[in-house]
């Protein structure tokens, strides 16, 4: 029986998630798209209903829209109760995660998001705020699926798949995120500018089981990460590597902090080190440094002509909307995980990754590949929940579920994966 889903958010990722749900109407029977700006929700609805594949199977997802401030828990709870969905998908800003989780608990509905909570006043994100909801969701008999995008999300599914099928223990994991696309702008971000810039400008960090085994090449600060390991923190963009990516070529990549390192450090057997790298071109880095130097990436309010403004929010208004980049962007992304560990006492190296084409994504759903690679996994996680395959009560990250049905859906829904047991290791 087809189910009802409420989707909060109306950006590029939300548009992809909504479109992919409508490509699976046998599961997603009814969809409510809600956002602070309802006109954007209506634009997503109109675009989907204009696609040649919409209703091609003779059945279609019924789409409606609504205006809502996701931070108003009372009004959001009332809207959820009124629509009575089987699942609420939060594809809004990560600042809104806790408010939407509160509304889901009040309304008695399960929850899914694509990025973990980040307080608006601090460029810092971790799972602790949402993990604090575990007991509440368990007692309510509800499911909360955290970080069900690509990274986080698919990278954790890749890890669970590797652990289930190829390893007894995984010692090291490197997550590589490469965007080889070109949108033609001197400077633009491929997802929400405010979130993107806060993430890139923050300190880098990686996870180690024992800091005495690590030899970082830059001055670091080491701090405890739960009982199982440590964070090794570095200056922003301080660690650089070159890597040759399949179908993209050689790119510079830089070590960043990323949220899935935290949960994977808890859930991978035998893990000693986890790192996350993302590629950036020199033009992007030069522009970002200029913006930092003049204060436009600041997240604290300043006085301007008698009003309080946040510089990074002002910058966001000046930059191109990531949802508008689709028709301009050419090239491919390559995102994956390189593992080293043991199976049956023998060493194993394994690399699993996806290559996604910007122009193909635009032809299918009107999006560039960055939004596509986040929106499709969000839909898959929702689909598996609605089909009764990912239903463990409580608050969970994606590696805590069975990876096999998700891996199968990636191949069906537009993000096929490739694997090799002879990868080039990252030094």
N, C-alpha and C positions, 0 to 999 in steps of 0.2 A: 504493500500500500504506500502511495506517495505521501511524503511528510511535508510539514510546514517549517520554514526557516526564516528567522529575522536577521538581517544583515545590517550592522551599524557601520556606516562609513560610505563615502561617495567619491573616493579618489581613484587612482589608476588601478590599484590592487583590488579594491572593491568591485570595480567594473569587470575585471577579469573573473573574479570569483563568481559574480552574478551570472556572467555569460556562460561559464562552464557548468554551473548548476542547471541552467536552462538547456544545456546540451544533454542533460541526464534527467529528463522530466519524469521518468519512471520512479525516481527516488525523490526528487525535489518537486513536489506538486504545487506548492505555493510559496512565494517569496515576497517578504516585505523589506524594502530597502529604506533605511531611515538615516537621516543626517541632520546636522544643524541647518544646512542649506538644501531645502527640498528640491529646488530646481535642478541641482546636480543629480539627485536621485532620479528625477523624471527624465533627465538626459540619458542616464544609463538604461533606463527602461525603454526609451524610444530607440536607442541604438540597437539593443538586443532584438527588439521586435521587428527591426528593419533587416535583420540578417537572413540570408537565404536558408540557413539551416534551422531557423526558429520554426517550430511546429512541423518540420519536414517529416517526422515520424507519425504524424497524425494526432499526437498528443503534445501538450505544451505546458510549461510552468506558468501559473497565474502570477503576475507581478503587480504589486501595489507599492506606494511610496508614502512616507510620512516625515514630518519635521520633528526633530527632537534634539535637545541638548543632553548629550550622554552623561554630563556631570550632574544633572538634576536627577538624583536617584528616585525620588518620589514619582516624577512624571514618567521616567523611563520604566519604572516598575508597572505603572498603570498601562503604558503602551504594550508592554510585554504581556500582561494579563489579558488585555483586550484582544490581541492577535492570537494568543495561545500557541506559540510555536513549539516545536519539538526541540529546537536548538537555537541559541543566540550566537551568531558569529560576530565577533568584535574585530573589525578591520578599520578601526579609528586610530587615534593617536595613542601611544603607550601610556601617556599620562592618565588616560581614561579607564585603564584596565580595572582598577579596584572599584570604581564607581559602578561599572557595568557588572562586575562579579557580585557586588552587593545587590544590585537590582535583580540579577538572576536568582540569587538565593531567596530574596523576598518573594519573587514570582514563582519559584519552584521549577526553574528551567535550566538545563545544562548549558555549558559555555565553551567557546573555542576562540582563541586569538592567534595572532601571528608574531607578536613581539612582547617581551616581558615588561613589567612595569618600570617606569622611569619617572621620578618626581620632576615636576616642571622647573623647580628652582635649582636643580643640581644635575650636571651631566654625568649621571651614574645610574647604571641599571644592573639589577641582580634579581634572582628568583625569590629571595627571602620574603618579600612582601606578599607574593602570591602563594608561596608554600605555606604561609601562615593560615591560609584558608582551607588546608587539607581536611581538618577535622570537621569543619562546617559543611563542606560539600559531601563528605562521607556520611555524616549524620542525616543530611537531607536526601541521601540517595541519589545525588547528582554527580555528573561528570564534568570536569574542567580540563580541557586539552590546551596546553600552553605552547606557544611558539610554533604553530603549524604552518610555517611558510617554507622557504627553501633552507636558508641558514639564519635562524634556527628552523628546524623542521625536518626537511629531507636529509640534511646532514646527520641528524640523530637517527633517522630511519636507516640510512646507510650504515651507521655504526652498529645498530642492533642487528641488522642483516649480516654484517661481517662477523660479529660475535656469535651469532646463532649458527652460521654455516661453515665458517672458515678458520676460526680461532678457538683455542682453549683459553689463551690470554692475549690481550692486546697491550703492547708496551708503549707504543707511540702512535699518535694520530696527528696529522697535519690536514687542516681544512683549507682548501684553496678556492678562492672566489675571484674569477676573472671575467671582466666585462670588456670584450674586444669591440664594442659598438662605438659608432661615431654619429653624434646628433648634429654636428656642424656648429654648435654654439661655442663661443670662447670659454664659457663656464656655465654649467647647469648640473643639477643633481638628478639621478635616475629614480630616486624616491623622495619622499617628503624632505625638502631642503633643511628644515630645522632639525629633524632627527638625523639625517645624513651627516650634517656638519658637526653636530654635537658628538656623534659617534667617532668621526675621523679625528677630530681635534682633541679627544680625550687621551689619557695615557694609554700606551699599549700594555698588554699583560698576557702571560700564558700560564698554564697550570702545570705544576710538577708535584710528584709524590714526595720527593726529597730534594730540597734546594742544594744540598751539598754535592749532588751528582751533576748539577748544571753549571755551565761555564758561559754566562752571558757576555756579549762583547760590548755592552754599554753599562754605565752605572745603573744599579737597580735597587728597588725596595722590595723586600720579600715579606709577605704577611700570610698568616694562617688562613686556610680555606677549609672550614669545617674540621673534621677529625682525620681526613684522608689525605690531605695535601696542602699545597701552598700556591699563592699567586706570586709570580715574579713580575713586577711592574717595571716598565721602561718609559723613557720619554716618548711623546707622540711621534710616530713614523720613524723611530730610531733604528729599527731592524729591517733591512731591505734584502730581498733575494730576487734573482732572475729565474724564470721558469718558462719552458716551452710548452704551451698548451695545445692540445689536439684541436685542429681546425681554426685556431686563433693565431698561434705563433708565439714568439718570445715576448714576454712582458715583465716589467718591474712590479714586484708585489711587496707589500709592507705588512709587518705584524701589527694587528689590532687586538684590543680586547673584544670578546664576543660572548654573548650570553650562554650559548650551548656548551661552552667549555666547563661551566660550573656544574651543570647536571651530568654531563658525560664523565666528569671526574668522580662523581659519586656512583655511576652505574656501569662503567666498563671494568671488567675483571683484569687485574694486573697492570692497570694503566700507570705509566710513569711520567708521561709528558703529553700535553695537548696544546697545539698552537693553531692560530687562525691568521691567514694571510689574504689580503685583498689587493687587486691591481689598481694602480692609478697612473695616469699620464702626467708628464711634467707640467703641461699647461694647467691641469687641474690643481696640482700642488702649488704652483706659483701663484695662481689666483687666490687660493685658500690662504696662503701665507700673507698676501697683501690684505685680505679682508680681516684676518686676525690682527695684523699690525695696526690697522686703523680702528679696531674695536667693533667691527660689524658682526663678529661671531659671539659677542658677549651675550649671556643669558640672564643677566641681572638688569632690572629696570633702570633707566636713566631719565633725567628731566629734560624735556625738549619743548620749548615754548609753552611752559606751564602745564605740560602733560607728561605722564609717565609712559615711556615706550621701551620695549625690549628690542635691542638692536638686531638680534638674529631673526625676530619675527618681522621686523621691517625689511631685512634682507630677503626673507622668504617671499614677501610680496613683490619684490623686484625681479626675482628669478623666474625663469619659465616654469610653468606647472608641469611636473613630471608626466601627468596624464596627456599632455599635448605633444610629447616627444615621439610618439609612435610613428607618424608619417615621415619623420626626418631621420630616424635612426637606422643605420645599416651595420651589418656585422653580426657577431655571435658572442654568446656567453659560454663559459665553461666552469662549472662548479662541481667540486667533488672532494673526496676524502682519501688520503693515503695512509694505510695502516702498516705497522710492523709488529709482529708478535710470534706466537708459537702455536703449532697444532701437532699433537702426538709427539712432542719433544723436538720437532723440527722447525726451523725458522720459516716464516711466511711473510711475504710482502704482497699487498693488495691495494689496488686503486679502483674506485668506482666513481663515475662522474656522469654528468649530463651536459650535452651541448645543445644550446637553444638559439634559434635564428631570429633576430629582431624583425626582419621583414615578413617572415612566415607568421609570427605572432600578430603583426598588424593586419595581415590579410585575413586571419581567422577571427580575431575579436577586437581589432582596433587598438592594440596595445603594443608597447615595446616589451622586450624580453624580461626586463627587470620586474615589471609588474606581473608579467605572465608567470615567471618562475616562483612568485610568491602566491599569486591568486589561485593557481591550479592546485598546489598542495593543500591550501586551505579548504578548497572544495573537496578534495579527496579525504581529508580528515573528517569533514562533516559527513560525507557519504558513508564512510566506514562506521561512524557512530550511528547514523540512522539505520544502517543495515544490521546493527547489533554485533559488529566485529571489534569495535574499540569502545568498550562500555564499562571498564573498571571504574568503580565509584571513587570519588575523591579528585585531587588535583594532580595531574600527571604531565610529564614531558613526553615527546613522541617516542623516545627510545624505550619507554616502559611498556609499550604495546607490541603485539606481534607485527614484525615488519613485513612479512610475506604478502599479505593482501595489499598493503600500500605500494610495495615494489611492483606488484602486478598492475595496479591502477596507473602508476606513472607511465608505463609503456602504452596503456590504452588511451590515456587522457592528454597526451601531447608532450610528455617529458621523458622520453625513453632514455635508459641508462646503459652505459657501457662499462666493462670491467677488464682489468689486466692484472696478471700476477707477476709482472716484470716492470714495475714503475720506476721512473727516475726519482730518487729520494731527494728531499729538500734538506740541504746542509744546515 
